[in-house]
């Protein structure tokens, strides 16, 4: 999909420099940036995707492993 956007000159110049250093096309840089922005600002979608993956995992058969995982998750900051 092609689109036209307006951005400040200083942002454009910085993006051009970064794209050259990263050996990415301008299009790839902007696509990556928008994808990352959406992932950070649409947490419900990320949570939904993670829940879908977790639902497909088999239940742990070792009670010790299950208890250890539960303790780690309880102590994790979300």
WOQUI-V226263 format. One record per pair of residues at least 24 apart in sequence whose ideal C-beta (glycine too) atoms are under 10 Angstrom apart, sorted by the first residue. I is the first residue (numbers start at 1). J is the second residue. Records with the same first field share a line. If there is no record, write none. Layout:
I: J ; J
This chain:
1: 31
2: 27
3: 30
5: 30 ; 34
43: 78
47: 78
